Amino acid sequence: MMRHLTAGLFTLVLLVLAACKPAEPPAATSSPSSAETPKDSSVTASYDCDGGHRVDIVEERTARIHLSDGQQVTIHYVENSRPPSFMGRGLRFAIGDQAIMLIPSDGAGVSCRPAT
C-alpha cells in the first residue's frame, strides 16, 4: 500500500512539473555602445571627421582627438590663431568660417563637421 501511495505521489509531482512553463530568462542588460557612451560634462563641442576620427573640445582650451585606429591625442589651443586652431603632437585642428579641418603634419587633412 505504501508503494502505491509513493508511486501515486511521484506521478502527481511529475504531472504538476510537466504542466509548468519554464521560467522566462532574465532580460539582457545591455552595456552602452561607443555611440551611447555617457557624455563628458567638460566637452563643450564635438566634431565628426572623415575617416572615422572624432574631435572633442574640452573646456575651450583643449582638443581631444579620437583617431580611427583607437589612439587618443590631446592638443592645445593656440592663442590668437586665425582660424581658431589647436596644435600639438603632429596634428592641427582648425575651425574656420568655410571649413573645419583635422590636419596631420604630413598635410593630408580631413574635413570635419559638428557631431550630431
N, C-alpha and C positions, 0 to 999 in steps of 0.2 A: 504494500500500500504506500509506504514511504517512497518507494521507487516511482510509482505512478504520479505521486504528488510532485516530486522533484522534476520528473520529465515534463509534467504539465506546466510547472512554473518556468522551466527552461524554455519551453515552446512559447509561452506567453511573452517572456522577455525578448525572444527573437522576433516575434511578430511586432512588438512595440518598437524595437530598434529598426526594423525594416520599414516601418511606416514613417519614421522620422526623416526629414530632409537633412542633407548635410549642411553644416554651418557655412554661411557666406564667408569668403575670405575677407580679411580686413582691407579697407580701402587703401590703395597705394598712396604713400605720401611722396610727393614729387619735390625734388630739390630744384631751386631756381636754375634756369639755363643761363648761359652767359648774357643773353639778351635781357634777362629779367633780373640781373644782379642788382641788389639794392643800390640806389644812387648815393654817392658820396656827397654829403652836405657841403663840403668845401669846393665842389666843382661848380663853377659859375657859367660855363658854356661847354658844349661838346660838339665835335665835328666828325663826320664820317668821311673817309678819304678813299679814292680809288685804290684798288689793290688790297682792300681789306684792312687798311690802317684806320686808327681812331685817335683823335686828339681831345683830351680834356683840359680845359683851362682851370687851374686851381688858384682860387683867390686872386685872380687877375695878374699875378706875378710869375706864375709857373705854368708850363705846358707839360702835361704827362702824355707821352706818346705811346700808344699800344701798337706795336708793329705786327704785321700779319704773321710773322714767324714766332710770335709769342713773347718776344722781348718787350720790355717796358723801359723807356728812356725819359728822363726828366730834363727839360731845358728851361732857361730863364728868359724873362722879358728883357729886351734891350731898350734902355731909356731913350726917349726922343727919336725912336726909329720910325721911318716913313717908308712903306706902310708899317703899322704896328707889327713887330716881329719878336719872336722868341728864338734864341740860338744857343747851341752848345752840342757837344758830343757828335759833331759832324752832321747836324741837322739844323734846318731853319724852318720855322712855321710862320708864314706871313698872312695877315688878314687885310687884304686890300679892298678898295671900292669895287674893282672889277673882278677880282678872283681871290680865292683863298687857297694857298698852296702849302704843301709839305715838300721841302726840297732837301734831299741829302747832299752831302758835299760833292758827290760826283755829278750833280747838276740835273739829274733826271727826275724833275719834280712831278708830283701827282696833285690833281685837283681835289679839293675838299668842299664840303657843304655842311651847314648846320644839321646836326643829328635830329632825327625825328623820334 
